[in-house]
Amino acid sequence: KSKGNYLTFIDPDDFVSRDTYCLNMNILLADESIDILQYPIARYWNQTIDKFNVTEQTIEDKEELLGIWWRGDVISFSMCNKIFKRELFRNITFSEGKLSEDTELVSILYKCVNKFFISNKGLYHYRVREDSQTYKYTFHTHLCLFQAHYKIYTELIKYNSLKGHKAIAFNRLLRR
């Protein structure tokens, strides 16, 4: 039902630093060819905070984007530290009743993206709670993760240059 040109997502127990959207929307408005902009994320594990240092970069090759996104070290699977062009979601929806629905979307979204920009501005504050649904490993949780990683794996095997990623992807499937 969104009517704006851009979408972003925030989990109900997280928050975004005050200037995050202003700083990053300035980047998007200056370069309207950017389809997805990712900004830094800090994860709060009880009393520990993990903040990733970010180097600004642009990724325009779909194969490279899939490989980087798959590794999860530069581009996170989370939808919450990103701003998307709304038009990317014209025919894409989250799977209802599934966990890891954002991970599953990687296998679809990367094909629609012509330009992915990693910003070093702003901050998404992600609270990791041991009692959250994400960290309760049930059969349903494992099945959802398996299905999400399987969809990514089926994309990875299409590219010869991503052979190293295929072995890791297959290993993740087996662990699920």
VEXZARO-250131 format. One line per field, with one value per residue (C-alpha): residue number from 0; residue in one letter; x, y, z. Coordinates in Angstrom, 1 decimal. Example, Ala and Ser with C-alpha at 12.3 -4.5 7.8 and 13.67 -1.06 7.14 Angstrom:
<atoms>
gugu c(0:1)
fikol c(A:S)
u c(12.3:13.7)
v c(-4.5:-1.1)
w c(7.8:7.1)
</atoms>
This chain:
<atoms>
gugu c(0:1:2:3:4:5:6:7:8:9:10:11:12:13:14:15:16:17:18:19:20:21:22:23:24:25:26:27:28:29:30:31:32:33:34:35:36:37:38:39:40:41:42:43:44:45:46:47:48:49:50:51:52:53:54:55:56:57:58:59:60:61:62:63:64:65:66:67:68:69:70:71:72:73:74:75:76:77:78:79:80:81:82:83:84:85:86:87:88:89:90:91:92:93:94:95:96:97:98:99:100:101:102:103:104:105:106:107:108:109:110:111:112:113:114:115:116:117:118:119:120:121:122:123:124:125:126:127:128:129:130:131:132:133:134:135:136:137:138:139:140:141:142:143:144:145:146:147:148:149:150:151:152:153:154:155:156:157:158:159:160:161:162:163:164:165:166:167:168:169:170:171:172:173:174:175)
fikol c(K:S:K:G:N:Y:L:T:F:I:D:P:D:D:F:V:S:R:D:T:Y:C:L:N:M:N:I:L:L:A:D:E:S:I:D:I:L:Q:Y:P:I:A:R:Y:W:N:Q:T:I:D:K:F:N:V:T:E:Q:T:I:E:D:K:E:E:L:L:G:I:W:W:R:G:D:V:I:S:F:S:M:C:N:K:I:F:K:R:E:L:F:R:N:I:T:F:S:E:G:K:L:S:E:D:T:E:L:V:S:I:L:Y:K:C:V:N:K:F:F:I:S:N:K:G:L:Y:H:Y:R:V:R:E:D:S:Q:T:Y:K:Y:T:F:H:T:H:L:C:L:F:Q:A:H:Y:K:I:Y:T:E:L:I:K:Y:N:S:L:K:G:H:K:A:I:A:F:N:R:L:L:R:R)
u c(0.0:3.0:2.7:6.3:9.2:11.2:10.6:12.5:11.7:12.2:11.7:9.5:12.2:14.9:15.6:17.4:19.8:18.2:20.0:20.1:17.3:18.1:21.8:21.0:18.0:20.3:22.5:19.5:18.1:21.5:21.7:18.3:19.9:20.5:18.0:19.0:21.1:22.4:23.6:25.6:24.1:25.0:23.9:23.3:24.0:23.0:25.7:27.9:27.7:29.0:29.3:30.7:33.1:31.7:33.5:31.3:31.0:28.8:28.0:26.5:27.2:24.4:26.8:29.2:26.1:24.8:28.3:28.8:25.2:25.6:28.7:26.8:30.0:29.5:25.8:23.6:20.6:18.5:16.0:16.1:19.3:18.3:16.3:14.7:13.2:9.5:9.3:11.5:8.6:6.0:5.8:7.7:6.2:7.4:6.4:3.8:4.1:7.9:10.9:14.0:11.7:14.3:17.0:14.7:14.2:18.0:17.4:14.8:15.9:19.5:18.1:16.1:18.9:21.0:22.8:23.4:25.1:26.7:26.7:28.8:26.2:23.7:23.1:20.4:20.3:19.4:18.6:19.4:17.1:17.5:13.7:12.9:11.3:14.5:16.6:14.2:15.3:12.3:11.7:9.7:12.6:15.1:12.8:12.3:16.1:16.7:14.1:15.6:19.2:18.1:16.6:19.9:21.9:19.9:20.9:24.6:25.0:24.1:27.4:30.8:32.7:30.9:32.2:33.8:30.4:28.6:30.5:29.7:26.1:25.8:27.3:24.7:22.0:23.2:23.5:19.8)
v c(0.0:2.2:5.3:6.7:6.1:4.3:1.6:0.7:-1.8:-1.6:-4.4:-3.3:-3.7:-1.9:1.7:3.9:6.8:10.1:11.3:8.0:8.5:12.1:11.4:8.4:9.9:12.7:10.0:8.4:11.6:12.6:9.3:8.0:4.9:3.3:0.5:-0.5:1.5:-0.3:1.6:0.4:-1.9:-2.4:-5.7:-5.7:-9.1:-8.6:-6.1:-6.6:-4.4:-5.5:-2.6:-3.3:-0.9:0.0:1.2:2.9:1.1:0.5:-2.9:-3.0:-6.6:-9.1:-12.0:-10.1:-8.8:-12.3:-13.5:-10.6:-10.8:-14.6:-14.2:-11.8:-10.0:-6.8:-7.0:-8.4:-10.6:-8.3:-6.1:-3.6:-1.7:-0.9:1.6:0.1:1.6:0.8:-0.4:-3.4:-4.8:-4.4:-8.2:-9.4:-10.1:-11.6:-15.3:-15.3:-17.6:-18.1:-17.1:-15.9:-14.4:-11.6:-14.2:-15.9:-12.6:-12.4:-15.0:-12.8:-9.2:-9.5:-10.1:-6.9:-4.7:-2.7:-0.6:-1.5:1.2:0.6:3.7:4.4:7.0:6.4:3.4:0.7:-0.6:-4.3:-6.0:-9.7:-11.3:-15.0:-15.2:-13.9:-16.2:-15.9:-17.6:-20.3:-23.3:-25.5:-27.8:-25.0:-22.5:-25.0:-25.8:-22.0:-21.5:-24.5:-23.3:-19.8:-21.1:-23.6:-20.8:-18.9:-22.0:-22.6:-19.1:-19.6:-22.7:-20.7:-18.9:-20.6:-17.8:-18.4:-22.0:-21.2:-19.9:-23.1:-25.3:-23.0:-22.8:-26.6:-26.9:-24.5:-26.6:-29.7:-28.1:-27.1)
w c(0.0:0.0:-2.3:-1.9:-4.2:-1.5:1.1:4.3:7.1:10.9:13.3:16.2:18.9:16.9:16.1:13.6:14.5:14.0:10.9:9.1:6.6:5.9:5.1:2.9:1.1:0.0:-1.6:-3.3:-4.6:-6.0:-7.9:-8.8:-10.5:-7.1:-6.5:-3.0:-0.5:2.6:5.6:8.7:11.3:15.0:16.6:20.4:22.0:25.7:26.8:23.7:20.6:17.2:14.7:11.3:9.7:6.3:3.2:0.7:-2.6:-5.6:-7.0:-10.5:-11.6:-10.7:-10.3:-8.0:-6.1:-5.5:-4.3:-1.9:-0.6:-0.1:2.0:4.3:5.4:3.4:2.6:5.3:4.7:6.8:5.0:7.9:7.2:3.6:1.6:-1.5:-4.6:-4.2:-7.8:-6.9:-4.9:-7.7:-8.2:-5.1:-1.7:1.6:2.1:4.8:7.8:7.2:9.2:7.3:4.7:4.1:3.4:0.8:-1.0:-1.8:-4.5:-6.2:-5.5:-6.8:-10.3:-10.2:-9.0:-11.4:-8.8:-5.1:-3.0:0.4:2.5:5.6:6.9:9.6:11.8:12.3:15.9:15.8:19.1:19.3:21.8:22.7:23.1:19.6:17.0:14.9:17.5:18.6:16.5:15.9:12.9:11.3:11.7:10.2:7.3:6.6:6.7:4.5:1.9:1.9:1.5:-1.2:-3.3:-3.1:-3.8:-7.0:-8.1:-7.2:-9.3:-12.4:-12.2:-12.8:-11.2:-7.9:-7.4:-4.0:-2.8:-4.0:-1.6:1.3:0.2:0.0:3.4:4.8:3.3:4.9:8.3:8.1)
</atoms>
